[in-house]
Amino acid sequence: MKKHNFSAGPSILPREVLLKSSEAILDFNNSGLSLIEISHRSKDFVDVMEKARSLVLELLNLDGKGYKVLFLQGGASSQFLMVALNLLEKKAGYLNTGTWSDKAIKEAQLFGDIHEVASSKTSNYNHIPKGYKIASDYDYFHCTSNNTIYGTQIKKFPNSPVPMICDMSSDIFSRQLDFSKFDLIYAGAQKNMGPAGTTLVVVKESILGKVSRKIPSMMDYKLHSSKSSMFNTPPVFAVYTAMLTLEWIKNLGGIKAMEELNKKKEILMYSEIDLNPLFKGFSAKADRSAMNVTFSLVDDHLKETFDTMLKDAGIYGLNGHRSVGGYRASMYNALSIDSVKALVEVMSELESKN
Amino acid sequence: MKKHNFSAGPSILPREVLLKSSEAILDFNNSGLSLIEISHRSKDFVDVMEKARSLVLELLNLDGKGYKVLFLQGGASSQFLMVALNLLEKKAGYLNTGTWSDKAIKEAQLFGDIHEVASSKTSNYNHIPKGYKIASDYDYFHCTSNNTIYGTQIKKFPNSPVPMICDMSSDIFSRQLDFSKFDLIYAGAQKNMGPAGTTLVVVKESILGKVSRKIPSMMDYKLHSSKSSMFNTPPVFAVYTAMLTLEWIKNLGGIKAMEELNKKKEILMYSEIDLNPLFKGFSAKADRSAMNVTFSLVDDHLKETFDTMLKDAGIYGLNGHRSVGGYRASMYNALSIDSVKALVEVMSELESKN
């Protein structure tokens, strides 16, 4: 039976990407050698890295605008630290919209004064704060575009008077934005872009090299950038699989096509939650995420029945995060509309039976 | 034609590991889902991480001796930084035996006084210095067990009066040692243990928590250890493939069996270099590495002929590092003795023709 994979991350990847990536483990580019047993300095792999880097700029429409693309290790969690080490001299502003924003703030506090420009923590992060001020003496402003755990998403980004840094781990390549508004974008690969093990960093070169501290080599964006993201051995498999996923996005029509598909999935899913009296959504309607749909049963006594029906329908990875409870349907780029239809059908079947 | 893969790293892996790892990309544990699209918190993956961690302790004979095993990201280069952040309060001693030792020293210098106890830098690292002193007021002593670029290897480790830290990136699991002499061992996976993308850290818990600085979360061994190496999303594919490689080592008879095989390859290879008048070795005989054999042609005008013969024999990855020149035959655990025989045959054929 076909599985419908709603995992929050690591999460569903395009089948054709998995096929190619599996094949490359056995024989890469008909070389008779595996992708993972050749030098990262070989032409074959350097080509992969260059292609991945240039696809990112092309898809984000940032080509020729002074940005560099890095594929690093250590997840977004390492970026919480690297952003502060590379950019924080005195103080910075952070928008606190969830657990990951909160962690980013805590790491940055080791290196300077952090002002929370706004926070939705007291309402368990069920909405995105608005109407906050970004002071012009901040070194930068940091925000999280999509909050995987709570199912909220920033729909309109502020006009920041200082460099704007954004953690886009869970919605990059899913919707059209003016990406040139951002001076640094980072994203763990394991949602819309590939397997766990690499983290994308897109950084405007002009913002680097301005802090007075000495930055350790592996934490230094400028150094990684000067070595074209090959300062040390990169995570070869993760970069290759990300490159395949970026190609897949491009071949389907780029971010525009992804957004159209995601819009359809979003409408289908939230309509069911709003119209089906057995379910309720968690997040504020204006801030609902197109990537992670958080909801729960109005009446918990139906839980066992619903869970069994989900399992019978091949629906996987729908458990909500413990901070929110209930259910979470993650609908990343690679999730087909058929999978959303399968879930909505189960929800609607539960209604008709009760 | 069969390829003989002498790459220095990323490098050859056991064929059965590649087969299983390729299969898991398509269907992991008959789940109908890919290894790289399920949650790292799922039981299936937690089992992989636990198995990898326990195999390490078992193979190194460190079970029940107060050590923790971590699979981190960022390569050995990140360990240069993490070792200093976690363990360096005032000063430490480093043995400088090559480029990687030298880089480790430079990173540590950001956090305290570094004493080079000895260095072979002026002789282009062609030997391992001996007879040096390790002061008892160092916070720790750091060394590199095997120098991939130069083809040297520490045969006898000192008795250190302070915690001994060792970068074993290029010879871990290749020879029997009393691993309990070391307080922290680290190793990038991409030589004897798996693909690029994860780094093994084996640390004696009792040495942690003693420095006064606040350590950023992702740099903190104690935090990673308290979360059983799952503080954030681990590099799932790299850890799984490392686990398969550790199983392969165990099934073949553990490190003892690896050492026996490696000894045979070493004798074969160095005998040819010493007996064939067309070739000369680079490193001091007493310090010759069993993993990376560095050598060159006595007369460079044979280079083109030799290179063509190598290519015709399917021999891959034999180029020496630019710091040394000539050739380098990397003979990690997964390289079969047949591959060494194939190389020796070409060398001997070159002799008989000239």
Interface residues (C-beta under 8 A of the other chain):
Chain A: M1 K2 K3 N5 S7 A8 G9 P10 S11 I12 L13 L18 L19 S21 S22 E23 I25 L26 S31 G32 L33 S34 I36 E37 I38 S39 H40 Q73 G74 G75 A76 S77 S78 F80 L81 K103 K106 E107 L110 G188 Q190 P195 A196 G197 T198 K214 P216 S217 M218 M219 F231 N232 T233 P234 P235 V236 F237 A238 T241 Y316 G317
Chain B: M1 K2 K3 N5 S7 A8 G9 P10 S11 I12 L13 L18 L19 S21 S22 E23 I25 L26 S31 G32 L33 S34 I36 E37 I38 S39 H40 Q73 G74 G75 A76 S77 S78 F80 L81 K103 K106 E107 L110 G188 Q190 P195 A196 G197 T198 K214 P216 S217 M218 M219 F231 N232 T233 P234 P235 V236 F237 A238 T241 Y316 G317
